[in-house]
């Protein structure tokens, strides 16, 4: 997977699918709230670049200024419609994992909430990443 440092400079660069088809321009990078690990990227798609689709960063590679993803163009364009508002809610995160099921080799995580842990299928809380910002509390996009 592309490193956080490589992803810092990729906004506006081209995203390419597993077969080499151009997907669109890279928008925001979304990271795990707790670890700061990059998990999702938004890709600007559509005839006039007005739609943003989420794609997993799992298995991605930075090559020649492009971000090569490990999923197909159809998977990205058929992804659930989620607003790229700076934070992915738990239900949205679950919908993305369900959509890309079979392409993500990442095991589910258990995350503590209050005094008891959630189920073993809980996925990490995710927020948008801003270049140069160290991992920490959730960010709010402005």
N, C-alpha and C positions, 0 to 999 in steps of 0.2 A: 504494500500500500504506500502511496505517496506520504511523505512525512509532513508534519505540521509546518516545518520550515519551507518545504517545497510549495505547499498550498498557500502560504502567505502571499505569494506573488502571482497566483494563478487567476485571480478575479478578472473576468473579461476575456480570458483565453478560451480556446476551443476545447470542448469535451467531445470525446470520440467513443463509440461503443466497442464491444468486444470484437466485432467484425470489421472495424475500421470506418464505419459510417459516422459522419459528422452529426452530432446531436444538437449543438448550439453553444452558447457562451456560458461560462461558469459565473454563477452569481455568488451566493453565500456558502460558506462552509459551516456546518453544524457539528458541534463537539459534545461529548459526554460532559454533563454538568459536574460530575465528581472527578473524573480523571483528566479531562481536557483532551482526550483522544478524538481525532476527527472521525465522524461516523457517516455523515450525509453531506451532499452537495446539491445546491439548486442549479438547474440548467435552464437557461432562457430558451424557450422553444416557441413554435408557432410561426405562422407566415410573417408576422410583423414583430416577432420577439416579445409578445405581450404576456405569454404564459410562462410560469416557472414550475418545473417538475423536480421532485426530489429523486436522487439516485444514491445508492450506497457507495461509500468510498472503499469498502472491503474489496481487496484484490486490485485496486487501481494502481496505475503507474504514471509518473510524469515522464513524457518522452518528447523531445524536440519542442518544448513549449506547449504541448497539448496534454490534456489529462485523459488517459486511456482507462475506461471503466470496464469492469468485468461483467457487465450486463448488456442486453440488446437494446436497440433503439425502441422497439415495440414495448419492451418492459418499461422503459423510461416514460414514453408518451402515454402508456396506459396506467401509470402510477396514480394512486389516490390523490385527489385534489386537496392539497394542504396549503394553507396560506403561509408564505415565507415572511413571518412577522417577527422573527428573532428568537422564538422558542417553540419547540414542538411539544404539544401536550402528550400525556401518556397514551391516550386513545389514538392520537394521530401516529405516534411512534409505533404502536402495536399494528396499526393498519399498514404502515410501510413495511414492517418486518413480515407481515402476512403476505403482502403483495410480492415481495422479493424472496419469499421462502424457497429454499433450495439453492439460492445464489449466495447466501450468506452463511459462512461456516463458523460464525461466532456463536458461542453457547449463550443461552439465556443467563441473566444475572439476577441475583436476589438483592434487593435494595432495602435498607432499613427505613421505616417511616415511624416516627414516634418511638414507642417501646417495643413494637413487634415488627418482624420482617414481613414483606409482601411475598406473594407466591414465587415459585422458582421460574415462572415464565415472565416475570417483570423485566422489561428492558430498561436501559439507562435513560435518565432524564437528559434531554438534549437542548442545547442553546446555540445560537449563531456565534461564530468565531470572528474576531476582528484581529487583523495582523498586528503583531507586536503586543498583544494582550496575553499575559500569562494565564494559565488555568486558574480558576477561582470561582466565585459565586456567579450565578446566572447573569447574563448580560441582557440589557434591553436595547433593541435596535432603535435608532432615532433617525 
